[in-house]
């Protein structure tokens, strides 16, 4: 039930990060299709691709020594406010090093890697005294030939999300030490795609649990939302 509340309370045009689209574009209404994922693996997804993602891409183990933390903005390192606060996590394929950029605003220059690479963007939201960590992953653009690649990217992002959350917890540890209640914030993961079946939001539950998920695929008990625009 908490996940149902998380979606209806948090999903609004304000959820979209600044810069995630054309400037001054009017938000369009959403059509939402809700389904539980407590059943076996979704029939609408290719289980072969899911298995390929599991076997071909080893699950990354978070190593603090490989994480570089960058605070953008004057005085941000001592900035203790939760909102606005955003994260961009990028990685190097050759060294497996991670870079976590923490700032109080996201601009288009910072988002270049989000569209072209595998960067993950996250931000804090507060709705009716309830905190949410909204995570954004770019799955695919307007190229229908990338259907298989989009599904593979979807599974990879899902598989590596616990590492992303661990990087946020470690990189912004001062914030979590000052606000331990954030460990109970609900994690809402938005997968962005031009393909409707991958353009979805999943509620992963409290941050303290989502960061510790160890098996893949781990859909049981989660709530997913298919999102389409009119």
Backbone as CSV, one residue per row, in Angstrom:
resi,resn,N_x,N_y,N_z,CA_x,CA_y,CA_z,C_x,C_y,C_z
1,UNK,0.819,-1.200,0.000,0.000,0.000,0.000,0.855,1.252,0.000
2,UNK,1.999,1.180,0.692,2.873,2.345,0.733,3.329,2.715,-0.664
3,UNK,3.579,1.711,-1.503,4.043,1.988,-2.849,2.952,2.635,-3.683
4,UNK,1.711,2.208,-3.491,0.607,2.846,-4.197,0.543,4.316,-3.800
5,UNK,0.659,4.594,-2.509,0.605,5.973,-2.042,1.770,6.764,-2.607
6,UNK,2.954,6.125,-2.648,4.144,6.810,-3.138,3.915,7.316,-4.552
7,UNK,3.307,6.483,-5.375,3.122,6.887,-6.758,2.136,8.043,-6.866
8,UNK,0.963,7.885,-6.306,-0.055,8.902,-6.489,0.315,10.204,-5.802
9,UNK,1.114,10.120,-4.745,1.513,11.333,-4.045,2.644,12.042,-4.759
10,UNK,3.511,11.278,-5.437,4.727,11.890,-5.959,4.730,12.091,-7.461
11,UNK,3.923,11.369,-8.210,4.013,11.466,-9.659,3.159,12.606,-10.168
12,UNK,3.810,13.660,-10.545,3.167,14.847,-11.074,4.168,15.512,-11.990
13,UNK,3.779,16.545,-12.777,4.760,17.202,-13.633,5.986,17.683,-12.879
14,UNK,5.859,17.967,-11.573,7.000,18.461,-10.811,8.054,17.396,-10.594
15,UNK,7.692,16.128,-10.807,8.663,15.051,-10.618,9.744,15.103,-11.683
16,UNK,9.397,15.552,-12.895,10.361,15.588,-13.979,11.476,16.553,-13.642
17,UNK,12.717,16.100,-13.761,13.855,16.938,-13.430,13.943,18.116,-14.376
18,UNK,14.429,19.230,-13.863,14.653,20.389,-14.698,15.652,20.032,-15.784
19,UNK,15.288,20.348,-17.047,16.184,20.057,-18.158,15.885,18.752,-18.859
20,UNK,14.911,17.981,-18.398,14.601,16.699,-19.022,13.679,16.896,-20.211
21,UNK,13.918,17.827,-21.056,13.061,18.034,-22.209,13.259,19.431,-22.755
22,UNK,12.454,19.780,-23.750,12.592,21.090,-24.358,12.226,22.177,-23.377
23,UNK,12.909,23.287,-23.515,12.681,24.400,-22.615,11.283,24.955,-22.805
24,UNK,10.636,25.287,-21.696,9.305,25.909,-21.674,8.225,25.026,-22.283
25,UNK,8.482,23.753,-22.418,7.450,22.860,-22.948,6.384,22.627,-21.894
26,UNK,5.128,22.730,-22.304,4.030,22.500,-21.375,3.938,21.014,-21.047
27,UNK,3.814,20.671,-19.754,3.689,19.248,-19.405,2.399,18.667,-19.943
28,UNK,2.483,17.453,-20.473,1.298,16.786,-20.996,0.759,15.823,-19.963
29,UNK,-0.556,15.625,-19.947,-1.124,14.710,-18.951,-0.656,13.288,-19.172
30,UNK,-0.614,12.520,-18.095,-0.144,11.145,-18.151,-1.314,10.171,-18.075
31,UNK,-1.163,9.048,-18.753,-2.037,7.909,-18.552,-1.233,6.878,-17.792
32,UNK,-1.799,6.380,-16.711,-1.055,5.490,-15.834,-1.707,4.120,-15.820
33,UNK,-0.895,3.077,-15.973,-1.377,1.701,-15.933,-0.661,1.000,-14.795
34,UNK,-1.399,0.631,-13.786,-0.824,0.064,-12.573,-0.904,-1.453,-12.605
35,UNK,0.199,-2.095,-12.221,0.177,-3.550,-12.092,1.131,-3.969,-11.003
36,UNK,0.775,-5.032,-10.293,1.661,-5.556,-9.259,2.672,-6.483,-9.892
37,UNK,3.869,-6.570,-9.294,4.876,-7.476,-9.814,5.105,-8.599,-8.823
38,UNK,4.090,-8.933,-8.050,4.243,-10.029,-7.100,4.111,-11.386,-7.789
39,UNK,3.655,-11.379,-9.058,3.537,-12.610,-9.834,4.890,-12.970,-10.438
40,UNK,5.011,-14.133,-11.126,6.287,-14.494,-11.747,6.742,-13.442,-12.754
41,UNK,7.935,-13.634,-13.309,8.538,-12.644,-14.206,7.547,-12.227,-15.278
42,UNK,7.506,-10.937,-15.585,6.517,-10.383,-16.496,6.553,-11.063,-17.857
43,UNK,5.377,-11.448,-18.327,5.306,-12.113,-19.624,5.641,-11.162,-20.759
44,UNK,5.460,-9.846,-20.543,5.702,-8.879,-21.605,7.183,-8.638,-21.834
45,UNK,8.043,-9.222,-21.012,9.474,-9.017,-21.152,10.147,-10.308,-21.582
46,UNK,11.176,-10.188,-22.388,11.892,-11.337,-22.917,12.770,-11.937,-21.830
47,UNK,12.432,-13.133,-21.385,13.197,-13.748,-20.297,14.611,-14.098,-20.738
48,UNK,14.820,-14.295,-22.040,16.169,-14.575,-22.528,17.079,-13.373,-22.329
49,UNK,16.541,-12.184,-22.573,17.338,-10.977,-22.379,17.618,-10.764,-20.904
50,UNK,16.622,-11.028,-20.080,16.822,-10.928,-18.633,17.927,-11.870,-18.175
51,UNK,17.911,-13.088,-18.700,18.933,-14.066,-18.328,20.299,-13.653,-18.864
52,UNK,20.317,-13.070,-20.067,21.582,-12.598,-20.634,22.182,-11.496,-19.776
53,UNK,21.331,-10.585,-19.313,21.815,-9.512,-18.442,22.368,-10.076,-17.144
54,UNK,21.746,-11.123,-16.660,22.200,-11.727,-15.403,23.538,-12.438,-15.572
55,UNK,23.696,-13.139,-16.702,24.888,-13.964,-16.893,26.068,-13.204,-17.491
56,UNK,25.788,-12.314,-18.452,26.868,-11.651,-19.181,27.452,-10.458,-18.446
57,UNK,26.652,-9.834,-17.605,27.130,-8.643,-16.891,27.220,-8.968,-15.409
58,UNK,28.413,-9.123,-14.869,28.551,-9.449,-13.446,27.975,-8.346,-12.578
59,UNK,27.372,-8.728,-11.486,26.851,-7.734,-10.549,28.012,-6.986,-9.913
60,UNK,28.012,-5.671,-10.064,29.101,-4.856,-9.529,28.990,-4.772,-8.010
61,UNK,30.127,-4.849,-7.361,30.189,-4.710,-5.905,30.687,-3.312,-5.581
62,UNK,29.973,-2.607,-4.730,30.369,-1.238,-4.409,31.680,-1.224,-3.634
63,UNK,32.628,-0.438,-4.139,33.905,-0.239,-3.471,34.088,1.255,-3.238
64,UNK,34.130,1.657,-1.980,34.243,3.076,-1.647,35.497,3.701,-2.245
65,UNK,36.557,2.906,-2.381,37.820,3.436,-2.904,37.717,3.846,-4.369
66,UNK,36.697,3.341,-5.076,36.524,3.663,-6.494,35.533,4.806,-6.712
67,UNK,35.033,5.385,-5.626,34.036,6.455,-5.737,34.671,7.821,-5.503
68,UNK,34.485,8.706,-6.468,34.899,10.101,-6.332,33.647,10.948,-6.149
69,UNK,33.643,11.805,-5.145,32.479,12.646,-4.856,32.814,14.093,-5.199
70,UNK,31.956,14.712,-5.999,32.147,16.101,-6.415,30.947,16.911,-5.951
71,UNK,31.199,17.965,-5.181,30.141,18.873,-4.755,30.165,20.090,-5.667
72,UNK,29.065,20.328,-6.371,28.979,21.472,-7.279,28.177,22.584,-6.627
73,UNK,28.721,23.789,-6.670,28.039,24.920,-6.062,28.783,25.398,-4.836
74,UNK,28.852,26.702,-4.685,29.583,27.297,-3.575,28.950,26.918,-2.239
75,UNK,29.771,26.399,-1.347,29.305,26.065,-0.008,28.463,24.816,0.072
76,UNK,28.355,24.061,-1.036,27.463,22.896,-1.025,27.965,21.798,-0.098
77,UNK,29.281,21.721,0.075,29.822,20.657,0.918,29.300,20.761,2.339
78,UNK,29.036,21.984,2.789,28.493,22.183,4.131,26.993,22.456,4.095
79,UNK,26.398,22.285,2.921,24.971,22.530,2.716,24.193,21.329,3.233
80,UNK,23.399,21.530,4.274,22.749,20.400,4.943,21.276,20.249,4.590
81,UNK,20.735,21.167,3.774,19.323,21.061,3.408,19.106,19.852,2.501
82,UNK,17.968,19.217,2.642,17.669,18.029,1.836,17.156,18.423,0.459
83,UNK,16.320,19.446,0.412,15.723,19.897,-0.843,16.055,21.370,-1.058
84,UNK,16.545,21.765,-2.246,16.841,20.890,-3.395,18.193,20.194,-3.229
85,UNK,18.258,18.966,-3.645,19.502,18.186,-3.620,19.399,17.105,-4.687
86,UNK,20.363,17.070,-5.573,20.329,16.144,-6.703,21.659,15.397,-6.817
87,UNK,21.606,14.249,-7.490,22.789,13.406,-7.674,22.882,12.972,-9.136
88,UNK,24.106,12.936,-9.655,24.375,12.303,-10.948,25.516,11.320,-10.732
89,UNK,25.266,10.048,-11.012,26.303,9.026,-10.865,26.744,8.570,-12.251
90,UNK,28.023,8.727,-12.531,28.595,8.276,-13.798,29.708,7.278,-13.513
91,UNK,30.063,6.486,-14.520,31.105,5.492,-14.312,32.001,5.378,-15.531
92,UNK,33.188,4.858,-15.315,34.151,4.618,-16.388,34.184,3.120,-16.669
93,UNK,33.904,2.741,-17.914,33.865,1.324,-18.271,35.229,0.649,-18.137
94,UNK,36.294,1.410,-18.318,37.638,0.815,-18.318,38.176,0.591,-16.911
95,UNK,37.914,1.534,-16.004,38.478,1.439,-14.651,37.455,1.031,-13.608
96,UNK,36.161,1.083,-13.964,35.064,0.816,-13.024,34.981,1.872,-11.934
97,UNK,35.664,3.006,-12.136,35.568,4.093,-11.172,34.222,4.798,-11.306
98,UNK,33.712,5.291,-10.193,32.432,5.995,-10.154,32.655,7.448,-9.763
99,UNK,31.840,8.330,-10.312,31.850,9.737,-9.915,30.440,10.137,-9.528
100,UNK,30.281,10.601,-8.303,28.977,11.066,-7.814,29.027,12.580,-7.694
101,UNK,28.217,13.253,-8.503,28.124,14.710,-8.448,26.900,15.089,-7.629
102,UNK,27.115,15.887,-6.589,26.033,16.327,-5.709,25.857,17.824,-5.895
103,UNK,24.639,18.251,-6.151,24.382,19.674,-6.361,22.966,20.001,-5.924
104,UNK,22.654,21.293,-5.932,21.286,21.691,-5.594,20.510,22.138,-6.827
105,UNK,21.072,21.886,-7.999,20.377,22.178,-9.249,20.993,21.307,-10.340
106,UNK,20.187,20.901,-11.304,20.692,20.139,-12.449,20.499,20.970,-13.703
107,UNK,21.569,21.150,-14.474,21.455,21.897,-15.720,21.701,20.969,-16.906
108,UNK,21.503,21.495,-18.108,21.598,20.665,-19.308,23.002,20.125,-19.531
109,UNK,24.025,20.909,-19.171,25.398,20.435,-19.352,25.652,19.174,-18.531
110,UNK,25.112,19.157,-17.310,25.285,17.983,-16.459,24.556,16.763,-17.013
111,UNK,23.507,16.993,-17.797,22.680,15.888,-18.277,23.179,15.265,-19.574
112,UNK,24.255,15.809,-20.161,24.743,15.255,-21.426,25.081,13.776,-21.287
113,UNK,25.730,13.423,-20.207,26.080,12.024,-19.996,24.868,11.154,-19.756
114,UNK,23.787,11.750,-19.252,22.567,10.981,-18.978,21.971,10.460,-20.280
115,UNK,22.007,11.286,-21.326,21.443,10.875,-22.610,22.383,9.969,-23.396
116,UNK,23.684,10.218,-23.315,24.637,9.527,-24.181,25.275,8.302,-23.544
117,UNK,25.319,8.239,-22.236,26.006,7.147,-21.552,25.027,6.384,-20.666
118,UNK,25.491,5.995,-19.507,24.647,5.231,-18.588,24.515,5.938,-17.246
119,UNK,24.621,7.254,-17.250,24.531,7.995,-15.999,23.146,7.834,-15.382
120,UNK,23.119,7.863,-14.070,21.860,7.786,-13.324,21.682,9.095,-12.562
121,UNK,20.479,9.637,-12.624,20.163,10.906,-11.973,19.144,10.656,-10.869
122,UNK,19.321,11.324,-9.740,18.370,11.162,-8.629,18.149,12.505,-7.954
123,UNK,16.999,12.661,-7.334,16.692,13.894,-6.610,15.727,13.587,-5.471
124,UNK,15.784,14.424,-4.458,14.876,14.303,-3.323,13.600,15.076,-3.601
125,UNK,12.476,14.497,-3.221,11.180,15.156,-3.313,10.440,14.973,-1.992
126,UNK,9.667,15.975,-1.630,8.852,15.894,-0.419,7.409,16.182,-0.787
127,UNK,6.524,15.254,-0.475,5.104,15.407,-0.770,4.315,15.096,0.490
128,UNK,3.604,16.087,0.986,2.772,15.911,2.180,3.568,15.291,3.330
129,UNK,4.725,15.898,3.605,5.594,15.480,4.717,6.226,14.108,4.516
130,UNK,6.092,13.529,3.323,6.709,12.236,3.039,7.852,12.438,2.056
131,UNK,9.017,11.841,2.362,10.193,12.000,1.519,10.299,10.865,0.500
132,UNK,10.706,11.222,-0.715,10.930,10.268,-1.795,12.284,10.540,-2.428
133,UNK,12.987,9.479,-2.777,14.180,9.605,-3.606,13.800,9.113,-4.998
134,UNK,13.670,10.051,-5.931,13.287,9.720,-7.301,14.542,9.493,-8.135
135,UNK,14.647,8.314,-8.722,15.813,7.929,-9.515,15.397,7.845,-10.981
136,UNK,16.220,8.419,-11.871,15.889,8.462,-13.297,16.956,7.746,-14.117
137,UNK,16.514,6.817,-14.989,17.413,6.056,-15.864,16.939,6.202,-17.308
138,UNK,17.845,6.547,-18.212,17.496,6.703,-19.627,17.681,5.372,-20.337
139,UNK,16.575,4.761,-20.756,16.612,3.430,-21.366,16.790,3.507,-22.874
140,UNK,15.981,4.332,-23.559,16.092,4.403,-25.018,15.414,5.645,-25.546
141,UNK,15.901,6.093,-26.724,15.321,7.230,-27.404,14.393,6.792,-28.520
142,UNK,14.088,7.711,-29.462,13.098,7.432,-30.517,13.659,6.609,-31.669
143,UNK,14.159,5.425,-31.387,14.671,4.528,-32.422,14.091,3.146,-32.181
144,UNK,13.118,2.781,-32.982,12.417,1.524,-32.760,13.309,0.309,-32.992
145,UNK,14.445,0.494,-33.684,15.358,-0.622,-33.908,16.100,-1.010,-32.634
146,UNK,15.996,-0.171,-31.611,16.732,-0.412,-30.377,15.889,-1.131,-29.334
147,UNK,14.825,-1.802,-29.773,13.928,-2.468,-28.832,14.684,-3.460,-27.950
148,UNK,15.484,-4.322,-28.569,16.229,-5.319,-27.799,17.246,-4.642,-26.893
149,UNK,17.961,-3.649,-27.444,18.945,-2.929,-26.636,18.273,-2.227,-25.465
150,UNK,17.069,-1.693,-25.696,16.353,-1.005,-24.625,16.029,-1.967,-23.496
151,UNK,15.581,-3.171,-23.859,15.259,-4.137,-22.807,16.511,-4.557,-22.043
152,UNK,17.612,-4.723,-22.756,18.870,-5.080,-22.096,19.292,-3.971,-21.130
153,UNK,19.194,-2.710,-21.575,19.556,-1.583,-20.706,18.632,-1.523,-19.494
154,UNK,17.348,-1.802,-19.715,16.410,-1.805,-18.592,16.854,-2.805,-17.528
155,UNK,17.211,-4.006,-17.952,17.624,-5.034,-16.990,18.953,-4.676,-16.323
156,UNK,19.870,-4.075,-17.077,21.152,-3.685,-16.489,20.945,-2.613,-15.427
157,UNK,20.139,-1.598,-15.747,19.861,-0.555,-14.756,19.233,-1.164,-13.502
158,UNK,18.280,-2.069,-13.690,17.624,-2.702,-12.546,18.632,-3.495,-11.721
159,UNK,19.513,-4.181,-12.409,20.499,-5.018,-11.724,21.485,-4.186,-10.911
160,UNK,21.856,-3.011,-11.426,22.886,-2.198,-10.786,22.330,-1.133,-9.842
161,UNK,21.012,-1.041,-9.718,20.448,0.020,-8.881,20.915,-0.037,-7.424
162,UNK,21.010,-1.212,-6.792,21.517,-1.227,-5.416,22.898,-0.588,-5.288
163,UNK,23.768,-0.787,-6.289,25.082,-0.146,-6.260,24.938,1.369,-6.336
164,UNK,24.028,1.850,-7.178,23.786,3.289,-7.284,23.379,3.862,-5.932
165,UNK,22.464,3.184,-5.264,21.981,3.672,-3.971,23.079,3.625,-2.916
166,UNK,23.909,2.600,-2.950,25.036,2.525,-2.013,26.010,3.682,-2.240
167,UNK,26.229,4.044,-3.509,27.111,5.170,-3.818,26.548,6.471,-3.262
168,UNK,25.241,6.657,-3.373,24.604,7.853,-2.816,24.736,7.869,-1.298
169,UNK,24.485,6.733,-0.663,24.571,6.654,0.799,25.984,6.948,1.288
170,UNK,26.975,6.424,0.589,28.363,6.648,1.006,28.822,8.066,0.664
171,UNK,28.535,8.498,-0.562,29.008,9.801,-1.004,28.387,10.962,-0.265
172,UNK,27.161,10.808,0.173,26.466,11.877,0.909,26.233,11.447,2.351
173,UNK,27.206,10.760,2.932,27.050,10.173,4.269,26.789,11.213,5.352
174,UNK,27.328,12.417,5.174,27.101,13.467,6.177,25.619,13.811,6.252
175,UNK,24.969,13.904,5.088,23.534,14.202,5.060,22.749,13.117,5.782
176,UNK,23.081,11.849,5.526,22.335,10.753,6.146,22.629,10.641,7.637
177,UNK,23.803,11.071,8.061,24.108,11.094,9.494,23.280,12.155,10.201
178,UNK,23.052,13.273,9.514,22.256,14.354,10.097,20.765,14.087,9.983
179,UNK,20.367,13.302,8.987,18.941,13.019,8.751,18.738,11.511,8.589
180,UNK,18.884,10.738,9.647,18.739,9.274,9.538,17.356,8.840,9.078
181,UNK,16.367,9.720,9.213,15.012,9.373,8.779,14.939,9.171,7.264
182,UNK,15.936,9.676,6.526,15.932,9.510,5.075,16.099,8.053,4.660
183,UNK,16.589,7.224,5.553,16.725,5.801,5.231,15.362,5.146,5.026
184,UNK,14.311,5.786,5.527,12.951,5.262,5.360,12.236,5.881,4.165
185,UNK,12.912,6.798,3.448,12.292,7.416,2.275,12.048,6.357,1.203
186,UNK,10.951,6.490,0.476,10.627,5.533,-0.586,11.421,5.840,-1.849
187,UNK,11.962,4.804,-2.463,12.722,4.941,-3.703,11.792,4.690,-4.882
188,UNK,11.631,5.688,-5.747,10.809,5.569,-6.952,11.741,5.644,-8.157
189,UNK,11.771,4.593,-8.958,12.695,4.516,-10.089,11.927,4.759,-11.385
190,UNK,12.323,5.787,-12.127,11.684,6.143,-13.393,12.590,5.704,-14.540
191,UNK,12.099,4.793,-15.365,12.817,4.363,-16.559,12.243,5.149,-17.736
192,UNK,13.078,5.947,-18.399,12.624,6.819,-19.481,12.899,6.162,-20.827
193,UNK,11.854,6.022,-21.642,12.006,5.389,-22.946,10.904,5.860,-23.882
194,UNK,11.215,5.883,-25.183,10.182,6.179,-26.178,9.296,4.962,-26.420
195,UNK,9.728,3.799,-25.942,8.935,2.573,-26.057,8.039,2.444,-24.832
196,UNK,6.722,2.385,-25.015,5.794,2.415,-23.875,6.073,1.367,-22.807
197,UNK,6.461,0.149,-23.197,6.607,-0.896,-22.182,7.822,-0.691,-21.293
198,UNK,8.758,0.165,-21.715,9.910,0.462,-20.864,9.795,1.828,-20.205
199,UNK,8.795,2.605,-20.594,8.589,3.922,-19.996,7.744,3.720,-18.745
200,UNK,8.406,3.499,-17.609,7.717,2.976,-16.442,8.324,3.542,-15.168
201,UNK,7.550,3.414,-14.096,8.047,3.750,-12.768,7.877,2.544,-11.868
202,UNK,8.893,2.253,-11.056,8.825,1.157,-10.099,9.105,1.684,-8.706
203,UNK,8.296,1.260,-7.755,8.539,1.597,-6.357,9.374,0.478,-5.744
204,UNK,10.556,0.817,-5.258,11.474,-0.176,-4.698,11.410,-0.242,-3.181
205,UNK,10.491,0.500,-2.583,10.368,0.457,-1.131,11.330,1.405,-0.442
206,UNK,11.501,1.284,0.889,12.378,2.180,1.649,13.826,2.089,1.168
207,UNK,14.528,3.207,1.243,15.916,3.272,0.802,16.787,2.236,1.506
208,UNK,16.570,2.045,2.796,17.400,1.106,3.560,17.268,-0.319,3.038
209,UNK,16.114,-0.656,2.464,15.903,-1.993,1.901,16.360,-2.070,0.447
210,UNK,16.045,-1.030,-0.333,16.375,-1.037,-1.762,17.880,-1.115,-1.991
211,UNK,18.657,-0.499,-1.108,20.113,-0.506,-1.269,20.730,-1.854,-0.935
212,UNK,19.974,-2.725,-0.287,20.519,-4.012,0.161,20.008,-5.198,-0.642
213,UNK,19.237,-4.938,-1.715,18.747,-6.036,-2.547,19.935,-6.761,-3.157
214,UNK,19.938,-8.095,-3.075,21.117,-8.860,-3.484,20.870,-9.810,-4.653
215,UNK,19.627,-10.181,-4.927,19.379,-11.152,-5.991,18.755,-10.472,-7.199
216,UNK,18.941,-11.070,-8.377,18.386,-10.536,-9.618,17.840,-11.698,-10.457
217,UNK,16.673,-11.576,-11.081,15.782,-10.421,-10.996,15.061,-10.354,-9.659
218,UNK,14.739,-9.135,-9.228,14.110,-8.981,-7.926,12.837,-8.162,-8.054
219,UNK,11.840,-8.770,-8.727,10.598,-8.060,-8.965,9.535,-8.366,-7.916
220,UNK,9.683,-9.482,-7.207,8.619,-9.902,-6.304,8.333,-8.857,-5.241
221,UNK,7.074,-8.491,-5.140,6.661,-7.565,-4.109,6.778,-6.108,-4.500
222,UNK,7.374,-5.797,-5.665,7.491,-4.421,-6.084,6.230,-4.011,-6.837
223,UNK,6.065,-2.717,-7.009,4.938,-2.185,-7.755,5.485,-1.458,-8.971
224,UNK,4.883,-1.710,-10.130,5.340,-1.048,-11.351,4.202,-0.248,-11.965
225,UNK,4.549,0.831,-12.654,3.571,1.686,-13.310,4.027,1.919,-14.734
226,UNK,3.181,1.586,-15.696,3.475,1.904,-17.088,2.925,3.296,-17.355
227,UNK,3.746,4.145,-17.919,3.393,5.548,-18.088,3.354,5.870,-19.570
228,UNK,2.255,6.429,-20.035,2.173,6.853,-21.430,1.591,8.248,-21.479
229,UNK,1.990,8.987,-22.517,1.480,10.348,-22.690,0.406,10.352,-23.774
230,UNK,-0.592,11.180,-23.554,-1.667,11.280,-24.541,-1.191,12.057,-25.766
